[in-house]
Amino acid sequence: MNGETDLTLLLKHMNPLVNAGDYVFCTVSDGSHPAIKEAICFFREKEGSTIIVEKSFADSMQLTYSVVCSWITLTVHSSLEAVGLTSAVSTSLSNEGVSCNMIAAFYHDHIFVPKKDAAKAMEILLRFRKGN
């Protein structure tokens, strides 16, 4: 099942959805750390493993984090070979002072923005559906 590659269609048909909860990026040094099982995302780096977990879980495990984020899913099935979606979205958010961390998964792209900027990010993302 291939995803969409046409940038115009991706932007027009993306339906951003804010997932409930507060999310944080943490690092654990051991890939077998119990927090791995709770991670919605895991990426192994030389310096340690980055995980994205719910803030409440990070607090319960006494994990360190710096920014509390909202998680926005672009609910259009984008191909991993699509060109320009990350750039279009991150540039639009950046132009209006919204920091973002984007993750491409098999079906959808996901954006993590500071919690305080979630409503503004949604406003910006919804403009794409109007062709702006």
C-alpha angles and dihedrals in degrees: 000000000000123000129226118284101180107103094204091055093043092054094043095048102037111117107197114213126190110221115220117256143041118279133198138189113233136169129226124188097214122061089213094057111137090240090069090076091058096045119115086197133020129187124177116219131175091253096048143305118292116214132182112213139158111281092236090057092047089051092050090051092043091237118165122240136159108204131040110217142193116225116225120188120203098218097207117105101245122187118238084233095056111124123219106009095109091045095048094048098042093045092051092049092044092050088060096044099259117139115216141183112203127201124186115210128179097273107018145018118242129205127199114200130173108277091240090059100046097103092046091048091051091050090052094046093049090057089070090065089057091050095251 
